[in-house]
């Protein structure tokens, strides 16, 4: 009997102990769970902070990049202008410049220009840039043979060729080249090869005239393309030279006498 009572007592103690342990384990598990949740929340909060910081850094870098691009563009847009004239390359660096009078490859056989710098009135240059943009979409670029021509050069030409069909008399108003509103140009392809045209540059014959009946179909097509685009952006052709175009607003401006060397200083 005593043994049974003892066993029952011990069993009750064991049950009480186990129940007590069970409560403690639940509490321990609850504490652990709470700790884990706190750690997860803390990690999430940290990740959010890091993501926010990263986004802010990215935005900051983007702003800096945009600002740098603006500053770079602004720097590129700084154009030297002297008495209304600008360097064409400052307006659009993709032009092909081949100033024949800065070489001996011209009708005089002499180097006439002291420096190889292509200059135009700014408003005329802006129109030529528009034309060049149109040609580039078609796979071509403008090659410039002549642009602004100082008055003293006009006198040299007139002394050599006193034919107003090809060289303007400086004593009767001179040339639109002397104003900086005329260009002598042709077209080149993406490889830099000149397109077939009615004649070469400075050809003072019927071959250069637009009314030439013996122009090949290819030359006629290319000359028409050149003329159509130039007229569309605000230039006027002349009959005797397929390569020559005057700004349609040339009459707004006067002859300027600027040394080309000033644009190289």
C-alpha positions as a Python dict, from the first residue, in 0.01 Angstrom:
ca = {
    (1, 'X'): (0, 0, 0),
    (2, 'X'): (274, 240, 94),
    (3, 'X'): (457, 150, -224),
    (4, 'X'): (150, 229, -434),
    (5, 'X'): (113, 564, -259),
    (6, 'X'): (482, 637, -316),
    (7, 'X'): (458, 546, -681),
    (8, 'X'): (150, 766, -721),
    (9, 'X'): (325, 1051, -546),
    (10, 'X'): (632, 1018, -762),
    (11, 'X'): (415, 1000, -1071),
    (12, 'X'): (237, 1317, -970),
    (13, 'X'): (570, 1486, -915),
    (14, 'X'): (688, 1375, -1257),
    (15, 'X'): (367, 1508, -1418),
    (16, 'X'): (404, 1837, -1238),
    (17, 'X'): (768, 1858, -1343),
    (18, 'X'): (687, 1775, -1703),
    (19, 'X'): (407, 2026, -1715),
    (20, 'X'): (636, 2282, -1566),
    (21, 'X'): (901, 2203, -1825),
    (22, 'X'): (643, 2219, -2101),
    (23, 'X'): (546, 2574, -2003),
    (24, 'X'): (909, 2676, -1989),
    (25, 'X'): (973, 2533, -2338),
    (26, 'X'): (681, 2724, -2479),
    (27, 'X'): (812, 3040, -2323),
    (28, 'X'): (1158, 2968, -2456),
    (29, 'X'): (1018, 2902, -2806),
    (30, 'X'): (813, 3219, -2787),
    (31, 'X'): (1117, 3420, -2686),
    (32, 'X'): (1322, 3263, -2966),
    (33, 'X'): (1048, 3336, -3217),
    (34, 'X'): (1026, 3693, -3100),
    (35, 'X'): (1401, 3730, -3128),
    (36, 'X'): (1398, 3585, -3480),
    (37, 'X'): (1115, 3815, -3583),
    (38, 'X'): (1300, 4111, -3441),
    (39, 'X'): (1611, 4010, -3632),
    (40, 'X'): (1412, 3967, -3955),
    (41, 'X'): (1246, 4305, -3906),
    (42, 'X'): (1581, 4460, -3832),
    (43, 'X'): (1731, 4296, -4143),
    (44, 'X'): (1439, 4413, -4355),
    (45, 'X'): (1476, 4761, -4216),
    (46, 'X'): (1848, 4752, -4286),
    (47, 'X'): (1787, 4627, -4641),
    (48, 'X'): (1532, 4902, -4698),
    (49, 'X'): (1777, 5158, -4570),
    (50, 'X'): (2046, 5016, -4798),
    (51, 'X'): (1809, 5012, -5097),
    (52, 'X'): (1706, 5370, -5023),
    (53, 'X'): (2068, 5473, -4992),
    (54, 'X'): (2151, 5292, -5317),
    (55, 'X'): (1863, 5460, -5499),
    (56, 'X'): (1971, 5795, -5366),
    (57, 'X'): (2327, 5727, -5479),
    (58, 'X'): (2207, 5620, -5824),
    (59, 'X'): (1992, 5932, -5853),
    (60, 'X'): (2285, 6142, -5741),
    (61, 'X'): (2512, 5982, -6003),
    (62, 'X'): (2245, 6028, -6268),
    (63, 'X'): (2211, 6395, -6181),
    (64, 'X'): (2588, 6436, -6188),
    (65, 'X'): (2601, 6260, -6526),
    (66, 'X'): (2324, 6478, -6667),
    (67, 'X'): (2495, 6787, -6531),
    (68, 'X'): (2826, 6680, -6680),
    (69, 'X'): (2655, 6619, -7015),
    (70, 'X'): (2497, 6963, -7002),
    (71, 'X'): (2828, 7122, -6912),
    (72, 'X'): (2999, 6930, -7193),
    (73, 'X'): (2734, 7036, -7442),
    (74, 'X'): (2759, 7389, -7317),
    (75, 'X'): (3135, 7376, -7364),
    (76, 'X'): (3088, 7246, -7718),
    (77, 'X'): (2841, 7521, -7792),
    (78, 'X'): (3098, 7790, -7720),
    (79, 'X'): (3156, 7928, -8068),
    (80, 'X'): (3403, 8195, -8160),
    (81, 'X'): (3223, 8468, -8356),
    (82, 'X'): (3400, 8761, -8522),
    (83, 'X'): (3189, 9027, -8692),
    (84, 'X'): (2910, 8774, -8745),
    (85, 'X'): (3139, 8506, -8888),
    (86, 'X'): (3201, 8163, -8733),
    (87, 'X'): (3412, 7859, -8809),
    (88, 'X'): (3194, 7601, -8980),
    (89, 'X'): (3355, 7313, -8791),
    (90, 'X'): (3243, 7473, -8463),
    (91, 'X'): (2886, 7445, -8585),
    (92, 'X'): (2910, 7084, -8707),
    (93, 'X'): (3232, 6885, -8691),
    (94, 'X'): (3108, 6630, -8948),
    (95, 'X'): (3155, 6863, -9246),
    (96, 'X'): (3432, 6761, -9485),
    (97, 'X'): (3646, 7070, -9540),
    (98, 'X'): (3857, 7087, -9855),
    (99, 'X'): (3933, 7456, -9907),
    (100, 'X'): (4081, 7456, -10255),
    (101, 'X'): (4219, 7811, -10224),
    (102, 'X'): (4420, 7703, -9921),
    (103, 'X'): (4600, 7464, -10160),
    (104, 'X'): (4740, 7483, -10511),
    (105, 'X'): (4454, 7270, -10645),
    (106, 'X'): (4252, 7558, -10792),
    (107, 'X'): (4232, 7759, -11114),
    (108, 'X'): (4512, 7994, -11003),
    (109, 'X'): (4753, 7709, -10932),
    (110, 'X'): (4859, 7895, -10619),
    (111, 'X'): (4793, 7881, -10246),
    (112, 'X'): (4573, 8188, -10193),
    (113, 'X'): (4445, 8154, -9836),
    (114, 'X'): (4711, 8197, -9565),
    (115, 'X'): (4536, 7945, -9336),
    (116, 'X'): (4310, 7646, -9393),
    (117, 'X'): (4003, 7765, -9203),
    (118, 'X'): (3644, 7754, -9329),
    (119, 'X'): (3434, 8051, -9218),
    (120, 'X'): (3072, 8154, -9280),
    (121, 'X'): (2819, 8400, -9149),
    (122, 'X'): (2657, 8229, -8851),
    (123, 'X'): (2304, 8238, -8992),
    (124, 'X'): (2426, 8087, -9319),
    (125, 'X'): (2624, 7823, -9132),
    (126, 'X'): (2310, 7724, -8941),
    (127, 'X'): (2129, 7664, -9269),
    (128, 'X'): (2419, 7459, -9402),
    (129, 'X'): (2412, 7248, -9086),
    (130, 'X'): (2045, 7169, -9156),
    (131, 'X'): (2133, 7067, -9510),
    (132, 'X'): (2416, 6847, -9384),
    (133, 'X'): (2178, 6676, -9140),
    (134, 'X'): (1944, 6592, -9427),
    (135, 'X'): (2226, 6456, -9639),
    (136, 'X'): (2361, 6245, -9352),
    (137, 'X'): (2023, 6071, -9325),
    (138, 'X'): (2071, 5969, -9688),
    (139, 'X'): (2426, 5845, -9632),
    (140, 'X'): (2610, 6154, -9758),
    (141, 'X'): (2797, 6454, -9621),
    (142, 'X'): (2875, 6799, -9750),
    (143, 'X'): (3227, 6871, -9869),
    (144, 'X'): (3307, 7243, -9868),
    (145, 'X'): (3539, 7383, -10135),
    (146, 'X'): (3498, 7751, -10047),
    (147, 'X'): (3303, 7968, -9804),
    (148, 'X'): (3390, 8318, -9676),
    (149, 'X'): (3638, 8486, -9907),
    (150, 'X'): (3820, 8803, -9796),
    (151, 'X'): (3773, 9097, -10039),
    (152, 'X'): (4141, 9112, -10133),
    (153, 'X'): (4114, 8755, -10262),
    (154, 'X'): (3819, 8856, -10478),
    (155, 'X'): (4039, 9118, -10641),
    (156, 'X'): (4307, 8857, -10712),
    (157, 'X'): (4048, 8637, -10885),
    (158, 'X'): (3905, 8925, -11087),
    (159, 'X'): (4250, 9022, -11205),
    (160, 'X'): (4290, 8668, -11340),
    (161, 'X'): (3939, 8603, -11476),
    (162, 'X'): (3745, 8914, -11570),
    (163, 'X'): (3428, 8726, -11656),
    (164, 'X'): (3134, 8809, -11427),
    (165, 'X'): (2967, 8478, -11511),
    (166, 'X'): (3230, 8307, -11297),
    (167, 'X'): (3402, 8574, -11090),
    (168, 'X'): (3220, 8873, -10941),
    (169, 'X'): (3373, 9215, -10999),
    (170, 'X'): (3480, 9358, -10660),
    (171, 'X'): (3411, 9709, -10788),
    (172, 'X'): (3045, 9636, -10859),
    (173, 'X'): (2947, 9475, -10531),
    (174, 'X'): (3178, 9179, -10515),
    (175, 'X'): (3072, 8824, -10436),
    (176, 'X'): (2837, 8676, -10179),
    (177, 'X'): (3150, 8491, -10069),
    (178, 'X'): (3282, 8826, -9945),
    (179, 'X'): (2976, 8855, -9721),
    (180, 'X'): (3015, 8504, -9588),
    (181, 'X'): (2677, 8392, -9725),
    (182, 'X'): (2790, 8178, -10020),
    (183, 'X'): (2932, 7826, -10033),
    (184, 'X'): (3092, 7608, -10297),
    (185, 'X'): (3011, 7249, -10213),
    (186, 'X'): (2968, 6892, -10333),
    (187, 'X'): (2864, 6563, -10172),
    (188, 'X'): (3066, 6263, -10053),
    (189, 'X'): (2950, 5917, -9948),
    (190, 'X'): (3025, 5747, -9615),
    (191, 'X'): (3369, 5647, -9746),
    (192, 'X'): (3452, 6007, -9833),
    (193, 'X'): (3426, 5951, -10208),
    (194, 'X'): (3283, 6240, -10406),
    (195, 'X'): (2959, 6175, -10590),
    (196, 'X'): (2962, 6208, -10967),
    (197, 'X'): (2870, 6565, -11061),
    (198, 'X'): (2847, 6758, -11391),
    (199, 'X'): (3208, 6881, -11376),
    (200, 'X'): (3502, 6944, -11149),
    (201, 'X'): (3540, 7251, -10930),
    (202, 'X'): (3636, 7583, -11094),
    (203, 'X'): (3543, 7458, -11440),
    (204, 'X'): (3470, 7784, -11621),
    (205, 'X'): (3291, 7623, -11912),
    (206, 'X'): (2949, 7500, -12018),
    (207, 'X'): (3020, 7171, -11837),
    (208, 'X'): (2959, 7346, -11502),
    (209, 'X'): (2638, 7513, -11615),
    (210, 'X'): (2303, 7380, -11508),
    (211, 'X'): (2174, 7407, -11865),
    (212, 'X'): (2448, 7180, -11995),
    (213, 'X'): (2267, 6930, -12223),
    (214, 'X'): (2544, 6670, -12194),
    (215, 'X'): (2520, 6596, -11822),
    (216, 'X'): (2514, 6223, -11750),
    (217, 'X'): (2208, 6076, -11579),
    (218, 'X'): (2407, 5999, -11263),
    (219, 'X'): (2552, 6349, -11247),
    (220, 'X'): (2210, 6499, -11316),
    (221, 'X'): (2052, 6296, -11034),
    (222, 'X'): (2326, 6386, -10785),
    (223, 'X'): (2324, 6753, -10880),
    (224, 'X'): (1946, 6761, -10845),
    (225, 'X'): (1965, 6602, -10499),
    (226, 'X'): (2226, 6859, -10390),
    (227, 'X'): (2020, 7146, -10526),
    (228, 'X'): (1684, 7028, -10390),
    (229, 'X'): (1807, 7000, -10033),
    (230, 'X'): (1999, 7327, -10044),
    (231, 'X'): (1697, 7516, -10178),
    (232, 'X'): (1475, 7356, -9916),
    (233, 'X'): (1689, 7486, -9628),
    (234, 'X'): (1717, 7839, -9767),
    (235, 'X'): (1981, 7862, -10039),
    (236, 'X'): (1964, 7972, -10403),
    (237, 'X'): (2163, 7814, -10689),
    (238, 'X'): (2321, 8001, -10979),
    (239, 'X'): (2316, 7897, -11343),
    (240, 'X'): (2687, 7896, -11425),
    (241, 'X'): (2823, 7689, -11133),
    (242, 'X'): (2638, 7379, -11009),
    (243, 'X'): (2849, 7384, -10688),
    (244, 'X'): (2770, 7745, -10586),
    (245, 'X'): (2484, 7835, -10351),
    (246, 'X'): (2389, 8172, -10204),
    (247, 'X'): (2201, 8222, -9881),
    (248, 'X'): (1858, 8349, -9986),
    (249, 'X'): (1889, 8621, -9722),
    (250, 'X'): (2227, 8748, -9835),
    (251, 'X'): (2090, 9096, -9903),
    (252, 'X'): (2045, 9146, -9528),
    (253, 'X'): (2422, 9155, -9478),
    (254, 'X'): (2719, 9357, -9596),
    (255, 'X'): (3069, 9269, -9708),
    (256, 'X'): (3308, 9211, -9419),
    (257, 'X'): (3684, 9232, -9433),
    (258, 'X'): (3824, 8983, -9183),
    (259, 'X'): (4160, 8811, -9193),
    (260, 'X'): (4118, 8435, -9176),
    (261, 'X'): (4418, 8416, -8944),
    (262, 'X'): (4206, 8571, -8666),
    (263, 'X'): (4007, 8249, -8640),
    (264, 'X'): (4323, 8053, -8571),
    (265, 'X'): (4441, 8263, -8276),
}
